[in-house]
């Protein structure tokens, strides 16, 4: 089966059966609260927390954000393989969610500033990244396990994208406000860490209860007593899935774009727009289109296919990002409109990438679904780590000055140029590269791995 899905009617094989029930859609979608929290809270607040509250240099702060997610990337396929050895998979998702919540509360509760606080935040984020792998890998594989029709898989994915927007709106808007409400500095960040933990617990409970009792598809050749192929063989099989290597490269590069843009929002608000309280508005403008445009992107994908739809989404995203170069001379409403444009493209990017993953898993008849999902999660997390890391390096290269007081210092003209380059040019270039990479891929199905 080719990775690029076409409309079900064109395939001519899907029977006219009802779609997934509403309760299952809501339950699966609620798990995206965890995805949104893990992506938004550290992506939006951790880098400035390190540079402007704990006094870490920009390059060091970027490294602190990068290393735990690299570890998460290495862990993902191992978690996926372990999940394919039933019955342990059922425990991974709830345990991972609870672990992420606990680590969030720890990550932003540093005992002080400077070196001790930086180490404390680094350890907390490392634990959060570890726990997140155990949640996200089985969560990403669920649509292909719960449904058979491509349209139903897209319906589940669309709900996930919408709730990512809700969580990003909630956390992105409330997070900076809670920091201020808590008195700023470390005390304010402790409050936001507890808030993020509660959001993660709510999402974990929602998905666990929502999919409880739902019938699961199984690989057709699974028999009692059988063991899946070894991890090395399953990894080789996953690499041979039509178009899957290109999808993995695409999600890495795409996540670099998203991670860089999110990490740059607080710096952009304070030093380019001159209003640090605008961060929540920027995040809201970026993620709100997930709620408003998913249906339109779904219809486009049904007409032109997921790959072609992704190219259109990248074009919209890149246009919105590049236009941010004009932000210093634009009023705030127009800047927010540009973020809406970028966010509309991002909504399509998420929808089509997640849909392509489900096509891959379904195309291999769920054999090694955990490993495939683990690889995808690995690449997504790695990209989300590299984005802030590159943004931190950009700030350092342009001479950004850190602070240990909880308040950012006035930056030079050159440093402000670096802030703009990081949030406008780098994400647009990454989206263009992802489009080119995802355009490659073959279509001949691989042989399935033997036990």
PyMOL commands that set and color helices and strands:
alter all, ss='L'
color gray80, all
select helices_A, chain A and resi 8-11+22-30+32-52+58-84+89-107+114-146+150-181+185-211+231-239+244-272+276-304+306-329+332-363+369-397+413-438
alter helices_A, ss='H'
color red, helices_A
deselect
rebuild
show_as cartoon
